[in-house]
Amino acid sequence: MEEEQIVIVGAGPAGCAAAAQCARLGVRPLLLDSSGEAGGLVANAFLVENYPGLEKPLTGEVLVGRLAEHLARFDVTITAKTVSRVEPDPDGWIVHADGQDIRARCVILATGTVHRSLSIPDERDLISRVLFYEVRDLLATIPSPKKVIVVGGGEASFDYSLSLVNAGASVSILVRSDRVRVRGRLGEMVAGHPEISVKLNTRLVALKEVDGGVAATVISEDCETLRLADALLAAVGRKSSASLIVSSPDPLSLTHAPGLFICGDARSDGLGQVGIAVGDGLAAAALAVQRATRENVK
């Protein structure tokens, strides 16, 4: 069985920050990510403009490149493996990854979040064809969409919509409630855009693949209508993925158990802020290195 001092699961902002900090403190971690690449969900961001120290706002794609450069500066590589489970062991933790078992003194989970479903009929059959949960996946499948329906009234739906109109699409945002959950600059950017419309009190009830795209059945003001588009993007919330890997994770605690740390969006349950994720990663790394090196001395 392979043995490591520190295993980090997830190479988004939290995982990259943790990995670089571990290396900086003298412990080279094993960094695992199912994609084998840095970035995580931040790759979807239209602009990151509230992270301190940036000379100007950066697109998610540009920030992903900088995360990769940051890891390279500390000679940290990403191993492409999918972690299915992390379980306690007398000497630490066992990480189960693609049929391989890895024993680690400490594990840092920076696995981010998973999307919430739309809860409509035949949803799973439409995924990655005409239904998407990330804007980068949609644009990778349909590089030049003309019309897209976005479902959701939070920051993610607004941010994704700006990326879509930047790719040449017109966007209709469907919001179930009578108000959106967006404040400040992001809301102003969407409100002032001629290619984005926001429909309140509008509920998606069915989705069907048709020639050339998708047909969405929606109810607004007790009236059922059919909307046609190239694709539908669902941004109806996300939840921590930690529960898929460890038992009964505490979403508020950085230290889940001795030697096991949960950080970034996996801990905060989907706040989606790069600064919070990076801070979590740095804190988890400092605690993990302290524990791993103390146990080595013993």
N, C-alpha and C positions, 0 to 999 in steps of 0.2 A: 504493500500500500504506500502510495506517495505521501510524503509528509512535508508540510509547510508551516512556517511560523504564523503567517497571516494570509488568509484568502479573502479577496474582495469580489463580490458578485454584483456585476453591473458596471458599465463604463459610461454612464451619464456624467453630468457635472459633479455629483456627490462622489461617485466611485473614482473618477479621475483625480479629484482633489485628494481623496483618501490615499490613493495609490502613490501619487507624487509625494505626499507628505510622509508616508511610511518610508519611501526610499530616501527622502531627505534626512529622516531621523535614523537611518542606518539599517533598516530592515526592508529587504526587497520583497514585496508581496507577490502573490499569484493573482493576477487580475483576470477574471472570467467574464465573458459576455457572449450571449447567444449569437450576436451579429458578428463578433470579432472586430468591431469598430467602436471608436469613441463617439459619444454624442447623446444617445438615447432620444427621448422625446423633444429635447431642445432643438433638434434638427427641423422641427415643424414651425418654429417661431418666425413670425413675420419680421419683427425687430426686437432685439433685446436692448433696452435703453435705460434700465434702472439698476444696472450692475455697476458699482462704484469703480472708477478708474478707467472706464472706456473713453477713448478719445472722441468716439462718435457711436451712435447706435449701430449694432451689428445684426445682420440676418442670422437666423439659426444655423444655416449652412456654414457661414464664415466662422461662427463661434465653435462649431464642431471641429473645423480645421485647427483652430487654436488649442482646443483641448488635446487633440492628437499631438500637436507640437509640444505642448506642456509635458505630456507623458514621455515623449522622445528626449526632452531635455534631461529627464531623470532616468533615462534608459529603462523605462517600463514598457513592456509589451502587453498586448491583449491576447489572451488565448480564447479561441472560439469554442466555447462549450456551453451547453444549456444545463443549468443546475435545477434538479427536480426536487431535492430535499436536503435539509441540513438537520442533523440529529446530534444530540449530546453523546460524548464519549468520555471515558475516565480521564483521558489526557487532553480533552478539549472538545473538538467537534469533528464530525464526519460530514464531508460535503459529497453528495452523490451527483455526479455530472457526466451525462452521456455514457453510463455504464461503468464509469470509473469512480472509485472511492478515494477521497483525499482527506487525510487527517490534518487538522489545523489546530494550533493553539488558540487562535482567534479568528473569527469570521466577521466581516463587515458586509451587511446586506444593503446594497444600494440599487435595488431592483426596480425602483420606480413604481408605476401604477399600471393597472389594466383598465380598459374601457368598460363602462356600463352599457348594457344593451338597450335597444329601443323597445324591446318586448312587443314586437309585431310578428305576425305569421310569416314563416319561411325566411326569417332574418338570416339564419346561418347560410342558406343556399345562395344568398346574394352577395355575401362578403367577398371583397376583392374583385368583384365583377362590375357591379354598379353601386355597391354600398361600401363606404370606407369610414374608418374611424380616425385616420391621420391624413393630413393634407398632403404629406410627402408621398404616401402610398397612392393617393388618388392621382396626383400629377405624374407619378411614375407609370401608371397604367393608362391614363388619358392625358397626355402632355399638353394638349391645347383644348381644354373644355370651353364650350360656348356658354353653357348655362348650368349652374349647380344649385341644388337645394341644400342648405345647411340647417340642421336641426339642433337647437340649443340656445339658451339665452345668457350664457356666461362668457367669460373672457376668451375661452378657447374658440368658441364659435365666431366671435368678432375677429380675433387674430387670424384664424384660418380663412375667413372671408376676404381679408385684405390680401393674403397670399394668392387667393384664387383670382381676384380681379387683376392682380399684378401679372397673372399668367394669361389674362385676356378673357376671363369669364365674367358674366353677369351673375349675381348671387341673390337668392332670396333666403333670408334667415327666418325660420319658423320658430316661434316662442310660445310655449304652452300657456304661460301666465300673462298677466296684464302689464308686466314690466320686465325689463332686462336687468341682469345682475352685473352690470358693467358701469364703472365710474371713470371720470376724468378723460384723459387724452385718448385712450383707445375708443371710447364711445364717441368722442367728437370726430375722430378720423372716419368712423363708419357712417355716422350721421350725415357727414358732409360729402359722402361719395355717391356720385350719380349712378354707379353700377351696382349698388347694394340697397336692397329694400328689406325692411324689418316688419314682419307680420306678427302682431301680438294676438293672444287668445286663439292660437292656431295649433291644432293637434294632428300629428301624423297617426293614421290608423291602419294603413296598409301600403305595401310597396310591391311593385311588380316590374320585372325586366321586360322591356319592349324593344323593338327594332330601333337602334340608335340611342338607347339609353334606358331611362327608368320612368315609370308612372307612379306618382305618389298620390294616394287618396288622403285628403286632409279635411278636417272639420273646423270651421270658423264661424262663430255666431250661429251655431246650429245648422249651418249650411254645408253640405258635403260637396267638395269639388275635386277635380283631378288636375294635378300639376305635372308637366313633362319637363325633363331635364336630361343632361348627359349623365349625371351621377348624383348621388345623395351622400352628404358627409354628415355623420352623426357626432355631435359634441355635447352629449347629455350627461357628462360627468365621468369621473374616474375614481378608482379606489385602490388602496395599497395592494401590491402584489405579494407582500411579505407572508400573508396567511397561506399562500400556495406553497411556501417553502418551509416555514417553521410553524409549530403548533402555538396557537393562541398568542400571537404577537400583541404587544402593547403599543398602540399607534402613537402614544404620546412620549414614550421613553426612548432615549438614545441607546441606553443599555438594556437590552431585552433580558439577558441572563449573563452570568459571568463569562466573559470572552466572546459574547455575541452582541453585535451592535447593529442597529437599524437606523439608517440615515437617509436624508433627502426626502423625496416625495413618498417613499415607502413608509417613512415615519410620520410625515405630516399629512398623509392621506390625500395628496394631490394638490398642494398649493401651487405647484408649478413655478416657483421662483428660483432662479439660478443662484442668487445670493444666499438664500436659506440652504439650498442643497450643498453648496460649496462649504459653508460654515459647518454644517453637519459632518461633511466628509473630513474636514480638518480635525474636528473634535474627536470623531470616532478613531481616526488614525492615531492621534496622540494617546488615547486611552489604550488602544490595541497594542501599540509599540511598548508602552509602559508595562502592560501585563505580560506580553510575550517575552520581553527581555528579562523581566523579574523572574519569571518561571525558568528561564534558561540559566540564570545565575544559581537558582536553587538546585 
